[in-house]
Amino acid sequence: MATELFHSILYADDTSLSAPLCAFRVPISVVNLRNLSRTINLEMAKIHEWLCLNKLSLNISKTKYMIFHHRQRDVTDICLNLEIDGIPLERVFEFEFLGLTVNEHLTWHSHINKIANKISRSLGVMNKLKHFLSPDIMRTLYNSMILPHLQYSVLCWGTLLTRIRVLQKKAIRIISLSKYNAHTEPIFKRLNLLKVDDIFTYFLLKFYFKF
């Protein structure tokens, strides 16, 4: 690769670059922001040249940048002027990364809201079908329409489960034709399904086991 400062993540035709600002060895101050932008632009120019030499195209209009920082830290004075081949890059505050919504604070609230809305729509469909389909088919619908959202990238957002936990319990009550306030613990056991907290723990243990 043409850069030693950026760390690259490649997936199909999608490429993400990341680096701490201190890697460019320019003190972050109002005076040095111009030098910082110039240093980053020079590094990205090397990458763009490498892509061109290898006959790989880059859609610069879709290329964005984000500054990750703690939400208690004020970075309004850090205004970078980044560009590739003379085309300015837009700064964004959240973006979709392989199906995971990432924001500049890494709080995951946006991603949780996204999957909660998707699960809610699926619950509406399941609620209309519960009197026409058997519990086994309803369980299959749960496994195909809701469970993937509970599993995907859960290691990132799985510490903030309050809203998702409520929606999963609604799904379990719909499958079992239970009352809206029925206790779900025995229903989970009867249906042989994991609670979202247990799903998070399961993936966490798998992650630990790999290392």
Beta strands, then each sheet from edge to edge (+ up, - down):
strand 1: 7-11
strand 2: 14-18
strand 3: 64-65
strand 4: 83-84
strand 5: 87-88
strand 6: 90-91
strand 7: 94-97
strand 8: 100-103
sheet 1: 1+ 2-
sheet 2: 3+ 6+
sheet 3: 4+ 5-
sheet 4: 7+ 8-
end
